[in-house]
Amino acid sequence: MWWLTPLLFVWLIGGCSDSGWNNPYPRSDLARNILYSSFSERPKHLDPVRSYSANEYEFIAQIYEPLLQYHFLKRPYELVPLSAERVPVARYYDTKGNPLPEQADSGEIAISEYEISIKQGMLYQPHPALARDNSGNYRYHQLGQQQIDSSNTLADFPLTGTREVTAEDFIYQIKRLAFPKLSSPIAGIMADYIIGFKQFGEQLDALYERMQQQGTNNKYIDLRPYAIEGVQLLDRYRFRIRLKGKYPQFVYWLAMPF
C-alpha cells in the first residue's frame, strides 16, 4: 500500500490554491484591482433625487461626488471640501437687502446667501451618453426605437466620452429635486428654505400637466430654460444659493449625494 502515499500527496497538493474552489468571480479577474462587496436588499432607486435609504446610499455614495465631505479622521466630525474649492460661508441680509454681521440675531436675518465654487478640471467618468462623433455631435443621442430595443447593457455602446463638470450641472440637479414628478423625499424641507424652490416645482408641475393634456408622448422636460429664484449661476465654476432666514445646517446638505 506504500504506492498510495504519493497519490495522496498529489491529491492534497491539487487542493491547494490561492482562491477558493467555489470562487464566484471570473478567474481572469483574479489579478485585477477589483473590490467586490455585497448587499442585503436590492436598491429601489439609484437616482440621487429619489434615493434616500441606507442600502441605496451604499451604491450612490460611490458614484456621485458631493460638494463637501466629512474629514476621515477628525472627531467631532468636520466638513471639508470635495467637489467644492472650499466650505462656503453664509452671508446674511435683512428684509431690505442690507448686509448683516455674522453675529446678527436670527430674527433680523431675512436671507442667508451661500456662494459655492467648484474645482476646475473635474471630469465625468467615460460614458456612452457623452460619446461624440468626428463632427462633435453626441453619438447616441438620436437613437431609433429599434436600436434602443436591441440594447440591454452599456457594453452595447462601444464608444464613450467625457466632459468637464460645471456649476450648471449642480444647478440642474437642484432643479430636478424640485420637480414633483420625481418624488424626491427631501423636496418638502428644501422648499421650506431655498427661495423659489416651491414655486419652481409648481411651475414644472403645471407644464407637465399641459404636456399630458396635449397628448405629448415625450415626458422629458429640459430644465435648463427655467430658473429657481434662489439659485443663480455666476460663471462656469461658481453658483449662489439663497435661503429664507438663517439655516446653518444647510452646509451639511452639501455633503449628501443628492
C-alpha positions in Angstrom: 0.0 0.0 0.0 3.1 2.3 0.0 2.2 3.4 -3.5 -0.9 5.2 -2.1 1.2 7.7 -0.3 2.4 9.6 -3.5 -1.1 9.6 -4.8 -2.5 11.0 -1.6 0.2 13.7 -1.7 -0.6 14.7 -5.2 -4.3 14.8 -4.3 -3.6 17.1 -1.4 -1.4 19.4 -3.4 -4.0 19.7 -6.1 -6.4 21.1 -3.5 -4.1 23.9 -2.6 -4.9 27.2 -4.3 -4.8 30.9 -3.7 -8.5 31.0 -4.4 -11.5 29.0 -3.1 -12.8 26.2 -5.3 -16.2 27.8 -5.2 -15.0 31.4 -6.1 -17.9 33.0 -7.9 -15.8 35.6 -9.7 -14.1 35.1 -13.1 -10.5 33.6 -12.9 -9.5 36.2 -15.5 -10.1 38.9 -12.9 -8.1 37.5 -10.1 -5.1 39.7 -10.7 -7.2 42.9 -11.4 -7.7 45.6 -8.8 -11.4 45.0 -8.1 -13.2 45.3 -4.8 -16.3 43.0 -4.5 -19.0 43.7 -2.0 -22.5 42.5 -1.2 -25.9 43.9 -0.3 -28.7 42.5 1.7 -31.6 44.3 -0.1 -31.9 45.3 -3.7 -32.0 49.1 -4.1 -35.2 50.6 -5.5 -33.6 53.7 -6.9 -30.0 54.9 -7.9 -31.2 58.3 -8.9 -29.9 60.6 -6.1 -33.1 62.6 -6.3 -35.1 59.7 -5.2 -32.7 57.6 -3.2 -32.8 58.1 0.5 -32.2 54.8 2.2 -29.1 53.2 3.6 -29.0 50.3 1.2 -29.2 52.7 -1.7 -26.5 55.0 -0.3 -24.1 52.1 -0.3 -24.1 52.5 -4.1 -24.7 56.1 -4.8 -22.1 57.3 -2.3 -19.5 55.5 -4.6 -21.0 57.0 -7.8 -21.8 60.7 -7.1 -19.3 63.1 -5.6 -20.9 65.8 -3.3 -19.6 69.3 -2.9 -18.4 68.6 0.7 -17.4 65.5 2.7 -16.5 64.7 6.3 -12.9 64.6 7.3 -12.0 60.9 7.6 -10.1 61.1 10.9 -11.3 64.2 12.8 -13.7 63.9 15.7 -16.1 65.6 16.2 -16.9 65.4 12.5 -15.7 68.3 10.4 -16.8 69.2 6.9 -14.0 69.6 4.3 -14.2 70.3 0.5 -14.7 67.5 -2.0 -16.0 68.9 -5.3 -16.1 72.4 -3.9 -13.0 74.6 -3.7 -13.8 75.5 -0.1 -16.6 75.1 2.5 -19.0 78.0 1.8 -19.6 80.6 4.5 -23.0 82.3 4.9 -23.6 86.0 4.3 -26.7 87.4 5.9 -29.1 90.1 4.8 -32.2 91.8 6.3 -35.6 92.4 4.7 -34.3 95.4 2.8 -31.3 93.6 1.4 -28.8 95.2 3.7 -25.8 93.0 4.8 -25.7 91.9 8.4 -22.8 90.8 10.6 -22.2 87.1 11.2 -23.3 87.6 14.8 -26.6 89.1 13.8 -29.7 87.9 15.7 -31.7 85.2 13.8 -34.8 87.3 14.0 -33.1 90.0 11.9 -31.9 87.7 9.2 -34.2 87.5 6.2 -31.9 85.9 3.7 -28.8 83.6 4.0 -26.6 83.5 0.9 -24.0 80.9 0.1 -21.6 81.2 -2.8 -20.2 77.9 -4.0 -17.1 77.5 -6.1 -16.4 74.1 -7.6 -13.0 72.7 -8.5 -11.9 73.1 -12.1 -10.9 70.2 -14.3 -13.2 67.6 -12.8 -14.4 65.1 -15.5 -17.3 62.7 -15.7 -16.5 59.0 -15.8 -16.3 57.9 -19.5 -19.8 57.0 -20.6 -21.7 56.3 -23.9 -24.0 59.3 -23.2 -21.1 61.6 -23.6 -19.6 59.9 -26.7 -19.2 62.2 -29.8 -18.6 61.6 -33.4 -15.9 63.2 -35.6 -18.2 66.2 -36.1 -18.5 66.8 -32.4 -22.1 65.7 -32.2 -23.3 63.2 -29.5 -23.1 59.8 -31.0 -26.0 58.1 -29.1 -28.5 61.0 -28.5 -30.6 60.3 -31.6 -31.1 56.5 -31.4 -34.1 55.0 -33.1 -36.6 52.8 -31.3 -35.1 49.6 -32.9 -31.6 50.5 -31.6 -33.0 51.1 -28.2 -34.9 47.9 -28.1 -31.9 45.9 -29.1 -29.6 47.4 -26.4 -29.5 45.8 -23.0 -26.3 47.0 -21.3 -23.8 49.9 -21.6 -21.5 47.4 -23.2 -23.8 47.5 -26.3 -22.5 51.0 -26.9 -18.8 50.7 -27.7 -17.9 54.4 -27.8 -17.6 56.5 -24.6 -16.7 60.1 -23.9 -16.5 62.6 -21.0 -16.6 66.3 -20.3 -15.8 68.8 -17.6 -18.2 69.2 -14.6 -19.6 72.7 -14.4 -21.6 74.8 -11.9 -24.6 74.5 -14.1 -24.6 70.7 -13.6 -25.1 71.2 -9.8 -27.9 73.8 -10.5 -29.6 71.3 -12.8 -29.7 68.7 -10.1 -31.3 71.2 -7.7 -34.0 71.8 -10.3 -34.5 68.0 -10.6 -35.0 67.9 -6.8 -37.8 70.4 -7.2 -39.7 68.5 -9.9 -42.7 66.9 -8.2 -43.0 64.0 -10.7 -39.6 62.7 -9.5 -40.9 62.5 -5.9 -37.8 63.5 -4.0 -38.2 62.6 -0.3 -36.4 65.8 0.7 -38.2 68.3 -1.6 -40.5 69.4 1.1 -37.8 70.5 3.5 -35.9 72.2 0.7 -39.0 74.1 -0.3 -39.1 75.5 3.3 -35.6 77.1 2.9 -34.5 77.6 -0.7 -36.1 80.7 -2.1 -38.4 80.0 -5.1 -37.9 76.2 -4.8 -41.6 75.5 -4.2 -42.8 77.9 -6.9 -40.4 76.3 -9.4 -41.9 72.9 -8.6 -45.4 74.2 -9.1 -44.3 75.7 -12.5 -42.9 72.4 -13.7 -45.9 70.5 -12.4 -48.3 72.8 -14.4 -46.0 72.4 -17.5 -46.1 68.7 -17.2 -49.9 68.6 -16.9 -50.2 70.7 -20.1 -48.0 68.3 -21.9 -50.1 65.4 -20.9 -53.3 67.2 -21.9 -51.8 67.9 -25.3 -51.0 64.2 -25.7 -47.3 64.7 -25.8 -45.6 61.3 -25.8 -42.2 62.7 -24.7 -42.4 63.1 -20.9 -38.9 64.6 -20.7 -38.6 68.3 -19.7 -35.4 70.2 -20.3 -35.0 72.2 -17.1 -32.3 74.5 -18.4 -34.6 77.3 -19.6 -36.3 77.5 -16.3 -34.9 79.3 -13.2 -35.2 79.0 -9.4 -35.3 82.4 -7.9 -32.8 81.5 -5.1 -30.3 79.6 -7.3 -28.1 81.7 -9.5 -25.3 80.8 -11.9 -22.4 83.2 -11.5 -19.9 81.7 -14.0 -18.7 78.3 -15.2 -17.4 77.3 -11.8 -19.5 79.3 -9.3 -23.1 79.5 -8.3 -25.1 81.0 -5.5 -27.9 79.7 -3.3 -30.2 81.9 -1.2 -32.2 80.7 1.8 -35.1 82.0 3.8 -33.8 83.2 7.2 -30.9 81.6 9.0 -30.3 77.9 8.5 -26.7 76.9 9.3 -27.5 73.2 8.8 -27.6 73.9 5.1 -23.9 73.2 4.7 -24.5 69.6 5.8 -26.8 69.2 2.8 -23.8 69.8 0.6 -22.2 66.6 1.9 -25.1 64.5 0.7 -25.0 62.9 -2.8 -28.4 64.3 -3.9 
